[in-house]
Amino acid sequence: MKLAIGIAMAGILFLYIYSTVITPYEISISDAWKYDGKEVIVQGFVKKCYGNVVEITDGNASVAVYSTKQYDYGDMIKVRGIVECGNDVIIYPDKVQVIRKWDKNVVGIEYIAENPGKFAGTKFVVSGLVYSISSSYIVISDENGIYRAKLYCRNNSYGIGEAVFIPCILNYNSHTMSFYLREV
C-alpha cells in the first residue's frame, strides 16, 4: 500500500515538474518580449508577409515569426517557438499550425464595427445585408440596419436587402479617419 502511494506521489510530482518546466507558456502576443529565450505558444492573424518573416497580430499587438512556409493574409495561426528579443521581437518556431484559413473566417458586419482593430489589414469573409448600391461600392449593414460599411467591390449586381458573404480586407483611410472594406 505504501509503495502504491509513493509511486502515485512520484507520478504527480513528475507531472507537476513536466508541466512547469517542459510545457511552453501560452501567452498573448503583447507579452512576447517578456519571454526572451523561452519557448512560448502564441496565436494570431497573419498581418504581413515579407521574405521569411510573417507578422501576426491578435488585434492588440504584433510579433514577427520566422517561417519558410507561406501563409495568406488573414489566416489564423498558432505558433510554438523560442522568443528572441533584439531590435525586434521574433519567434523562431518549431511548430506552426493553421487554425483557420482566412476564407473560412466569416464575420458579421456588427462584430467588425465594434472591433475594427482586430481586423484592420487582415482578410476575412464579411457577412451582411446590402443596404445601398453605388457604381463602385455597396453599403452593407447588419440585419437591424444599425451598423453600416462601404465595401468597394468588382460586382455590383447585388439587390437591396440581399444577404452577402464577400471575401474582403478592412483598410483605414487616414484622410477621412474611417475604415472601409475592399473585396479581395
NUGU-220850 format. One line per 8 residues: number of its first residue (from 1); their letters; for each residue y, x, z of N, C-alpha, C, O. Coordinates in nm, 3 decimals. Each point is the difference from the previous one (the first is absolute). Layout:
% residues N
NUM = A = Y/X/Z/Y/X/Z/Y/X/Z/Y/X/Z | ...;
END
This chain:
% residues 184
1 = MKLAIGIA = -0.119/0.081/0.000/0.119/-0.081/0.000/0.127/0.087/0.000/0.094/-0.025/-0.075 | -0.095/0.129/0.163/0.116/0.088/0.006/0.018/0.075/-0.131/0.113/0.027/-0.041 | -0.222/0.007/-0.026/0.007/0.069/-0.129/0.065/-0.090/-0.105/0.082/0.046/-0.079 | -0.119/-0.172/0.078/0.057/-0.095/-0.096/0.150/-0.016/0.022/0.077/-0.004/-0.096 | -0.034/-0.006/0.222/0.142/-0.014/0.031/0.074/0.128/-0.040/0.111/-0.007/-0.053 | -0.171/0.121/0.078/0.060/0.129/-0.038/0.016/0.011/-0.151/0.103/0.046/-0.048 | -0.205/-0.088/-0.028/0.007/0.004/-0.146/0.107/-0.096/-0.051/0.076/0.033/-0.091 | -0.069/-0.151/0.151/0.102/-0.099/-0.040/0.140/0.055/0.028/0.089/-0.014/-0.084;
9 = MAGILFLY = -0.069/0.075/0.199/0.131/0.056/0.034/0.037/0.114/-0.095/0.115/0.011/-0.041 | -0.212/0.073/0.006/0.024/0.109/-0.094/0.037/-0.056/-0.137/0.088/0.054/-0.068 | -0.155/-0.162/0.028/0.031/-0.064/-0.128/0.141/-0.056/-0.002/0.071/0.015/-0.100 | -0.031/-0.079/0.207/0.136/-0.056/0.009/0.103/0.112/-0.003/0.103/-0.010/-0.067 | -0.129/0.118/0.141/0.090/0.115/0.001/0.011/0.061/-0.139/0.110/0.033/-0.044 | -0.223/-0.019/-0.025/0.000/0.054/-0.137/0.085/-0.088/-0.092/0.082/0.052/-0.076 | -0.099/-0.184/0.082/0.076/-0.092/-0.086/0.149/0.006/0.031/0.083/-0.007/-0.091 | -0.049/0.021/0.218/0.141/0.010/0.038/0.061/0.128/-0.058/0.108/-0.005/-0.060;
17 = IYSTVITP = -0.175/0.116/0.077/0.051/0.128/-0.053/0.009/-0.007/-0.152/0.098/0.047/-0.059 | -0.199/-0.103/-0.004/-0.001/-0.013/-0.147/0.119/-0.084/-0.047/0.067/0.037/-0.096 | -0.042/-0.148/0.163/0.108/-0.090/-0.044/0.138/0.060/0.023/0.092/-0.030/-0.076 | -0.074/0.114/0.177/0.131/0.057/0.028/0.024/0.133/-0.069/0.115/0.036/-0.027 | -0.219/0.038/-0.003/0.016/0.133/-0.058/-0.026/0.000/-0.151/0.076/0.061/-0.075 | -0.180/-0.126/0.031/-0.043/0.011/-0.139/0.059/-0.109/-0.088/0.035/0.028/-0.115 | -0.021/-0.148/0.163/0.052/-0.109/-0.080/0.150/0.018/-0.019/0.072/0.020/0.098 | -0.023/-0.026/-0.224/0.144/0.018/-0.022/0.081/-0.118/0.052/-0.052/-0.111/0.017;
25 = YEISISDA = 0.179/0.137/0.008/0.092/-0.103/0.047/0.039/-0.089/-0.118/0.031/0.051/-0.108 | -0.033/-0.183/0.127/0.054/-0.092/-0.101/0.144/-0.028/0.042/0.025/-0.059/0.104 | 0.069/0.104/-0.189/0.142/-0.002/0.038/0.083/-0.072/-0.106/-0.046/-0.026/-0.111 | 0.171/-0.005/0.149/0.094/-0.052/-0.100/0.059/0.121/-0.073/0.005/0.111/0.054 | 0.038/-0.135/-0.175/0.054/0.108/-0.082/0.121/0.066/0.066/0.018/0.121/-0.011 | 0.063/-0.199/0.079/0.120/0.056/0.064/-0.032/0.100/0.110/0.086/0.080/0.037 | -0.208/-0.082/0.015/-0.040/0.094/0.106/-0.075/0.122/-0.051/-0.043/0.083/0.080 | 0.026/-0.071/-0.211/-0.081/0.110/-0.055/0.049/0.137/0.045/-0.082/0.089/0.026;
33 = WKYDGKEV = 0.212/-0.069/-0.018/0.055/0.130/0.037/-0.043/0.044/0.140/0.001/0.120/0.029 | -0.037/-0.213/0.056/-0.041/0.032/0.136/-0.141/0.061/0.007/-0.040/0.051/0.104 | -0.033/-0.056/-0.214/-0.140/0.042/-0.001/-0.022/0.123/-0.087/-0.105/0.012/-0.065 | 0.201/0.078/0.061/-0.011/0.123/-0.078/-0.129/0.075/0.035/-0.024/0.033/0.116 | -0.057/-0.006/-0.218/-0.125/0.074/0.018/-0.117/-0.085/0.044/-0.111/0.051/0.016 | 0.132/-0.179/0.004/-0.107/-0.089/0.046/-0.048/-0.090/-0.114/0.072/-0.024/-0.097 | -0.192/-0.025/0.113/-0.055/-0.094/-0.097/0.041/-0.142/0.039/-0.013/-0.040/0.116 | 0.064/-0.034/-0.215/0.048/-0.136/0.025/-0.050/-0.094/-0.109/-0.052/0.043/-0.103;
41 = IVQGFVKK = 0.071/-0.172/0.128/-0.025/-0.104/-0.099/0.129/-0.080/-0.012/0.053/-0.048/0.101 | -0.001/0.033/-0.224/0.118/-0.082/-0.027/-0.032/-0.095/-0.115/-0.091/0.023/-0.079 | 0.168/-0.129/0.071/-0.019/-0.098/-0.105/0.136/-0.041/-0.054/0.094/-0.020/0.076 | -0.084/0.006/-0.210/0.127/-0.043/-0.058/-0.013/-0.028/-0.148/-0.106/0.017/-0.061 | 0.218/-0.062/0.003/0.008/-0.029/-0.143/0.046/0.124/-0.074/0.086/0.073/0.049 | -0.143/-0.048/-0.167/0.043/0.111/-0.083/0.140/-0.033/-0.052/0.021/-0.103/-0.065 | 0.074/0.193/0.094/0.140/-0.021/-0.038/0.039/0.086/-0.118/0.072/-0.045/-0.090 | -0.118/0.170/0.088/0.032/0.094/-0.108/-0.118/0.091/-0.024/-0.079/0.027/0.091;
49 = CYGNVVEI = 0.066/0.021/-0.213/-0.100/0.101/-0.035/0.071/0.107/-0.080/0.066/-0.029/-0.100 | -0.080/0.154/0.143/0.056/0.111/-0.076/-0.091/0.120/0.016/-0.017/0.052/0.110 | -0.040/-0.008/-0.223/-0.096/0.110/0.004/-0.120/-0.037/0.085/-0.061/-0.104/-0.020 | 0.028/0.190/0.115/-0.112/-0.025/0.091/0.046/-0.060/0.134/-0.072/0.009/0.099 | 0.190/-0.069/-0.098/0.052/-0.060/0.122/0.019/-0.149/-0.021/0.057/-0.045/-0.100 | -0.107/-0.031/0.196/0.015/-0.145/0.002/0.080/-0.034/0.124/-0.035/0.042/0.111 | 0.144/-0.117/-0.129/0.078/-0.043/0.116/-0.043/-0.141/0.036/-0.002/-0.090/-0.085 | -0.034/0.071/0.213/-0.038/-0.134/0.044/0.098/-0.048/0.106/0.062/0.080/0.071;
57 = TDGNASVA = -0.048/-0.212/-0.061/0.092/-0.060/0.095/-0.065/-0.119/0.069/-0.086/-0.067/-0.057 | 0.129/0.042/0.180/-0.044/-0.121/0.070/0.116/-0.098/0.014/-0.010/-0.098/0.073 | 0.120/0.124/-0.145/0.118/-0.084/0.006/0.103/0.051/0.098/0.117/-0.039/-0.007 | -0.158/0.126/0.099/0.093/0.057/0.098/0.023/0.149/-0.022/0.109/0.051/0.026 | -0.210/0.018/-0.075/0.009/0.144/-0.022/-0.092/0.038/-0.116/-0.084/-0.078/-0.043 | 0.101/0.202/-0.006/-0.082/0.051/-0.109/-0.058/0.135/0.039/0.055/0.070/0.085 | -0.166/-0.035/-0.148/-0.060/0.132/0.021/-0.065/0.043/-0.132/-0.049/-0.083/-0.078 | 0.050/0.214/0.054/-0.062/0.056/-0.119/-0.148/0.027/0.027/-0.038/0.041/0.109;
65 = VYSTKQYD = -0.044/-0.066/-0.211/-0.144/0.025/0.008/-0.039/0.084/-0.120/0.027/-0.038/-0.114 | -0.091/0.152/0.138/-0.048/0.083/-0.109/-0.125/-0.066/-0.057/-0.092/-0.034/0.074 | 0.088/0.018/-0.207/-0.116/-0.065/-0.061/-0.015/0.043/-0.144/0.097/0.006/-0.075 | -0.220/0.024/0.036/-0.029/0.031/-0.140/-0.035/-0.127/-0.077/-0.008/0.003/-0.123 | -0.012/-0.114/0.193/-0.027/-0.128/-0.064/0.131/-0.073/-0.026/0.099/0.022/0.069 | -0.101/-0.109/-0.168/0.118/-0.080/-0.032/-0.015/-0.141/0.058/-0.108/-0.058/-0.004 | 0.216/0.006/0.056/0.003/-0.136/0.053/0.115/-0.073/-0.067/0.093/0.062/-0.049 | -0.100/-0.194/0.047/0.105/-0.081/-0.058/0.104/-0.033/0.105/-0.032/-0.017/0.118;
73 = YGDMIKVR = 0.158/0.008/-0.161/0.106/-0.045/0.089/-0.039/-0.136/0.056/-0.044/-0.088/-0.074 | 0.059/0.072/0.204/-0.033/-0.128/0.063/-0.141/-0.008/0.056/-0.029/-0.091/0.077 | -0.060/0.185/-0.114/-0.134/0.000/0.059/0.012/0.022/0.151/0.082/0.081/0.044 | -0.162/-0.151/0.033/-0.006/0.027/0.144/-0.115/0.097/0.022/-0.114/-0.028/-0.038 | 0.144/0.144/0.100/-0.104/0.099/0.025/-0.004/0.037/0.147/0.099/-0.009/0.072 | -0.218/0.052/-0.029/-0.022/0.050/0.135/-0.036/0.147/-0.014/-0.091/0.035/-0.076 | 0.161/0.051/0.148/-0.014/0.146/-0.013/-0.046/0.058/0.132/0.055/-0.031/0.106 | -0.156/0.116/-0.113/-0.047/0.075/0.117/0.016/0.147/-0.034/-0.060/0.049/-0.096;
81 = GIVECGND = 0.141/0.023/0.174/0.022/0.141/-0.030/0.082/0.070/0.105/0.037/-0.057/0.103 | -0.008/0.186/-0.132/0.073/0.087/0.092/0.149/-0.004/-0.034/0.039/0.012/-0.116 | 0.044/-0.030/0.219/0.146/-0.003/-0.016/0.053/0.142/0.005/-0.039/0.079/0.086 | 0.128/-0.046/-0.181/0.071/0.128/0.003/0.149/-0.028/-0.004/0.048/-0.070/-0.089 | 0.023/0.125/0.184/0.145/-0.017/0.005/0.066/0.132/-0.035/-0.010/0.098/0.074 | 0.077/-0.096/-0.187/0.081/0.115/-0.042/0.138/-0.056/-0.026/0.061/-0.061/0.087 | -0.010/0.084/-0.211/0.125/-0.065/-0.039/-0.019/-0.151/-0.006/0.091/-0.077/0.032 | -0.210/0.035/-0.074/-0.035/-0.141/-0.007/-0.132/-0.021/0.074/-0.075/0.095/0.025;
89 = VIIYPDKV = 0.047/-0.219/0.008/-0.128/-0.034/0.061/-0.095/-0.037/-0.114/0.032/-0.085/-0.082 | -0.147/0.149/0.078/-0.099/-0.028/-0.103/-0.138/-0.010/0.065/-0.031/0.071/0.096 | -0.050/-0.159/-0.150/-0.137/-0.016/0.049/-0.094/0.053/-0.108/0.009/-0.038/-0.116 | -0.100/0.126/0.157/-0.104/0.053/-0.089/-0.128/-0.077/0.034/-0.066/0.029/0.100 | 0.030/-0.125/-0.184/-0.110/-0.089/0.036/-0.138/0.057/-0.031/-0.018/0.078/-0.093 | -0.079/-0.120/0.175/-0.139/0.023/-0.035/-0.063/-0.131/-0.048/-0.110/-0.001/-0.054 | 0.184/-0.110/0.074/-0.049/-0.129/-0.047/0.118/-0.092/-0.030/0.091/-0.013/0.082 | -0.093/-0.050/-0.200/0.099/-0.101/-0.037/-0.077/-0.122/-0.048/-0.087/0.009/-0.086;
97 = QVIRKWDK = 0.121/-0.123/0.143/-0.067/-0.125/-0.036/0.104/-0.098/-0.052/0.103/-0.024/0.064 | -0.130/-0.034/-0.181/0.088/-0.105/-0.053/-0.039/-0.130/0.070/-0.111/-0.050/-0.017 | 0.202/-0.002/0.096/-0.024/-0.124/0.074/0.017/-0.119/-0.093/-0.081/-0.094/0.000 | 0.187/0.098/-0.081/0.027/-0.110/-0.091/0.081/0.053/-0.119/0.099/0.070/0.018 | -0.143/-0.103/-0.139/0.075/0.036/-0.120/0.126/-0.087/-0.006/-0.001/-0.115/0.043 | 0.106/0.172/-0.097/0.129/-0.070/-0.002/-0.009/-0.135/-0.069/0.066/-0.095/0.043 | -0.147/0.083/-0.149/-0.004/-0.125/-0.075/-0.084/-0.107/0.069/-0.009/-0.113/-0.049 | -0.052/0.146/0.162/-0.073/-0.098/0.082/0.085/-0.043/0.120/-0.042/-0.083/0.081;
105 = NVVGIEYI = 0.162/0.141/-0.070/0.088/-0.025/0.113/0.097/-0.112/-0.035/0.112/0.026/-0.046 | -0.153/-0.151/0.066/0.084/-0.116/-0.031/0.084/-0.033/0.122/-0.052/-0.018/0.110 | 0.185/0.010/-0.130/0.092/-0.020/0.109/0.095/-0.115/-0.034/0.056/-0.004/-0.109 | -0.040/-0.088/0.201/0.092/-0.112/-0.019/0.145/0.045/0.007/0.033/0.092/0.075 | 0.053/-0.155/-0.152/0.141/0.037/-0.006/0.066/-0.008/0.137/0.091/0.078/0.029 | -0.133/-0.171/0.056/0.061/-0.012/0.132/-0.029/0.122/0.087/0.086/0.041/0.078 | -0.206/0.017/-0.090/-0.034/0.117/0.079/0.080/0.122/-0.049/0.042/0.083/0.081 | -0.023/-0.073/-0.212/0.079/0.110/-0.056/0.145/-0.012/0.047/0.062/0.100/0.037;
113 = AENPGKFA = -0.008/-0.222/-0.039/0.139/-0.021/0.041/0.023/0.040/0.146/0.106/0.051/0.034 | -0.205/-0.074/0.051/0.016/0.032/0.142/-0.035/0.145/0.033/0.033/0.048/0.108 | -0.101/0.022/-0.200/-0.045/0.138/0.024/0.024/0.089/-0.122/-0.095/0.065/-0.046 | 0.216/-0.058/-0.008/0.021/0.075/-0.124/-0.030/0.149/0.014/-0.044/0.063/-0.096 | 0.066/-0.005/0.213/-0.025/0.142/0.019/-0.146/0.038/-0.019/-0.030/0.113/-0.039 | -0.061/-0.205/0.066/-0.142/0.028/-0.016/-0.041/0.007/-0.147/-0.103/0.060/-0.033 | 0.183/-0.120/-0.055/-0.039/-0.009/-0.140/0.091/0.075/-0.096/-0.035/0.016/-0.117 | 0.149/0.032/0.162/0.095/0.069/-0.087/-0.067/0.118/-0.068/-0.056/0.088/0.066;
121 = GTKFVVSG = 0.062/-0.088/-0.198/-0.056/0.111/-0.078/-0.150/-0.005/-0.019/-0.056/0.094/-0.055 | -0.011/-0.199/0.099/-0.144/-0.009/-0.018/-0.036/-0.117/-0.091/0.076/-0.096/-0.014 | -0.194/0.107/-0.046/-0.049/-0.105/-0.088/-0.090/-0.097/0.075/-0.073/0.040/0.091 | 0.080/-0.166/-0.129/-0.082/-0.105/0.059/0.006/-0.119/-0.094/0.072/0.002/-0.100 | -0.146/-0.105/0.131/0.004/-0.124/-0.077/0.075/-0.103/0.085/-0.043/-0.033/0.110 | 0.154/-0.017/-0.163/0.080/-0.098/0.073/-0.047/-0.140/-0.038/-0.033/-0.028/-0.115 | 0.032/-0.058/0.215/-0.033/-0.140/-0.027/0.120/-0.086/0.040/0.069/0.028/0.098 | -0.047/-0.132/-0.174/0.109/-0.091/0.028/0.007/-0.108/-0.106/-0.089/-0.011/-0.085;
129 = LVYSISSS = 0.194/-0.068/0.091/0.023/-0.107/-0.096/0.123/0.034/-0.083/0.098/0.053/0.053 | -0.102/-0.084/-0.183/0.116/0.024/-0.085/0.109/-0.099/0.039/-0.019/-0.121/-0.007 | 0.134/0.176/0.047/0.113/-0.081/0.044/0.098/-0.023/-0.115/0.049/-0.111/-0.020 | -0.022/0.219/-0.056/0.087/-0.010/-0.118/-0.038/0.108/-0.099/-0.070/0.096/0.033 | 0.118/-0.113/-0.157/-0.037/0.090/-0.109/0.126/0.046/-0.072/0.089/-0.079/-0.029 | -0.083/0.210/0.001/0.108/0.060/-0.078/-0.064/0.074/-0.118/-0.122/0.005/-0.011 | 0.203/0.052/-0.075/-0.056/0.070/-0.116/-0.071/0.129/0.037/-0.094/0.040/-0.069 | 0.136/0.028/0.177/-0.062/0.128/0.036/-0.073/-0.003/0.135/-0.065/0.098/0.037;
137 = YIVISDEN = 0.076/-0.206/0.037/-0.065/-0.006/0.130/-0.030/-0.145/0.036/0.051/-0.094/-0.061 | -0.136/0.080/0.163/-0.022/-0.131/0.061/0.035/0.014/0.147/-0.003/0.110/0.056 | 0.035/-0.219/0.006/0.020/-0.002/0.145/-0.122/-0.070/0.057/-0.034/-0.112/-0.039 | -0.032/0.181/0.133/-0.116/-0.062/0.065/0.037/-0.032/0.145/0.085/0.065/0.060 | -0.152/-0.166/-0.007/0.028/-0.042/0.138/-0.130/-0.032/0.071/-0.107/-0.008/-0.060 | 0.119/-0.009/0.191/-0.114/-0.048/0.077/-0.012/-0.150/-0.024/0.084/-0.058/-0.067 | -0.186/-0.004/0.121/-0.025/-0.142/-0.029/0.109/-0.091/0.056/0.014/-0.114/-0.047 | 0.063/0.161/0.145/0.108/-0.081/0.056/0.136/0.029/-0.063/0.098/-0.066/0.032;
145 = GIYRAKLY = -0.093/0.165/-0.121/0.126/0.036/-0.065/0.097/0.074/0.089/0.118/0.011/-0.033 | -0.166/0.040/0.146/0.087/0.070/0.095/0.026/0.144/-0.045/0.114/0.046/0.001 | -0.221/0.024/-0.040/0.011/0.139/-0.043/-0.004/0.005/-0.152/-0.084/-0.064/-0.063 | 0.176/0.142/0.004/0.006/0.013/-0.145/0.026/0.146/-0.036/0.065/0.073/0.074 | -0.117/-0.032/-0.191/0.023/0.136/-0.049/-0.005/0.002/-0.152/-0.075/-0.075/-0.062 | 0.157/0.162/0.004/-0.004/0.022/-0.145/-0.120/0.087/-0.032/-0.027/0.099/0.069 | -0.044/-0.135/-0.173/-0.112/0.079/-0.047/0.023/0.024/-0.149/-0.015/-0.091/-0.082 | 0.050/0.216/0.047/0.022/0.037/-0.139/-0.136/0.016/-0.066/-0.083/0.081/0.043;
153 = CRNNSYGI = 0.060/-0.160/-0.148/-0.132/0.000/-0.061/0.009/-0.008/-0.152/0.103/-0.035/-0.057 | -0.215/0.067/-0.007/-0.009/-0.001/-0.146/-0.028/-0.138/-0.055/0.036/-0.031/-0.114 | -0.101/-0.052/0.194/-0.045/-0.132/-0.046/0.077/-0.108/0.075/-0.014/-0.014/0.121 | 0.094/-0.061/-0.193/0.074/-0.108/0.064/-0.053/-0.137/-0.044/0.076/-0.096/-0.008 | -0.203/0.089/-0.020/-0.057/-0.127/-0.045/-0.053/-0.083/0.116/-0.089/-0.084/-0.017 | 0.143/0.107/0.134/-0.041/-0.074/0.118/0.076/-0.132/0.006/0.106/-0.014/-0.060 | -0.160/-0.080/0.133/0.068/-0.128/0.021/0.054/-0.009/0.141/-0.056/0.059/0.093 | 0.165/-0.133/-0.075/0.057/-0.021/0.133/-0.108/-0.062/0.090/-0.067/-0.096/-0.040;
161 = GEAVFIPC = 0.052/0.151/0.160/-0.098/-0.051/0.095/-0.139/0.057/-0.017/-0.090/-0.029/0.079 | 0.070/0.111/-0.184/-0.133/0.057/-0.026/-0.032/0.109/0.103/0.085/0.082/0.033 | -0.208/-0.083/0.017/-0.045/0.106/0.091/-0.030/0.124/-0.083/-0.067/-0.008/-0.102 | 0.118/0.124/0.147/-0.020/0.125/-0.073/-0.056/0.107/0.092/0.023/-0.001/0.121 | -0.097/0.093/-0.180/-0.053/0.119/0.064/0.030/0.114/-0.096/-0.070/0.017/-0.100 | 0.173/0.062/0.129/0.050/0.099/-0.096/-0.002/0.139/0.062/0.057/0.020/0.108 | -0.123/0.078/-0.173/0.005/0.138/0.047/0.144/0.053/-0.012/0.061/-0.009/-0.106 | -0.009/0.065/0.215/0.139/0.045/-0.004/0.023/0.114/0.098/-0.091/0.043/0.072;
169 = ILNYNSHT = 0.214/0.006/-0.071/0.045/0.101/0.093/0.133/-0.048/0.058/0.081/-0.059/-0.071 | -0.059/0.083/0.200/0.124/-0.039/0.065/0.097/0.118/-0.005/-0.030/0.108/0.051 | 0.145/-0.129/-0.113/0.102/0.105/-0.013/0.125/-0.041/0.076/0.019/-0.117/0.033 | 0.065/0.216/-0.007/0.126/-0.023/0.070/0.116/0.041/-0.090/-0.002/0.108/-0.057 | 0.102/-0.195/0.045/0.120/0.029/-0.077/0.110/0.037/0.099/0.050/-0.085/0.072 | -0.014/0.213/-0.068/0.099/0.046/0.098/0.141/-0.049/-0.032/0.084/-0.007/0.090 | -0.057/-0.028/-0.217/0.133/-0.048/-0.036/0.026/-0.141/0.054/0.110/-0.032/0.044 | -0.213/-0.052/-0.048/0.015/-0.137/0.050/-0.061/-0.016/0.139/0.007/-0.108/0.060;
177 = MSFYLREV = -0.067/0.216/-0.010/-0.066/0.000/0.131/-0.101/-0.114/0.009/0.000/-0.078/0.095 | -0.086/0.071/-0.197/-0.100/-0.108/-0.003/-0.132/0.049/-0.058/-0.005/0.096/-0.077 | -0.101/-0.165/0.117/-0.133/0.027/-0.053/-0.026/-0.090/-0.119/0.054/-0.110/-0.009 | -0.137/0.157/-0.082/-0.045/-0.082/-0.112/-0.141/0.044/-0.037/-0.044/0.110/0.033 | -0.027/-0.199/-0.102/-0.137/0.028/-0.044/0.001/0.031/-0.150/0.078/-0.058/-0.076 | -0.165/0.149/0.035/-0.015/0.034/-0.142/-0.149/-0.002/-0.032/-0.081/0.063/0.068 | 0.046/-0.134/-0.173/-0.140/-0.008/-0.041/-0.050/0.136/-0.045/0.073/0.075/-0.066 | -0.197/-0.042/0.101/-0.061/0.128/-0.044/-0.116/-0.028/-0.093/-0.064/0.094/-0.048;
END
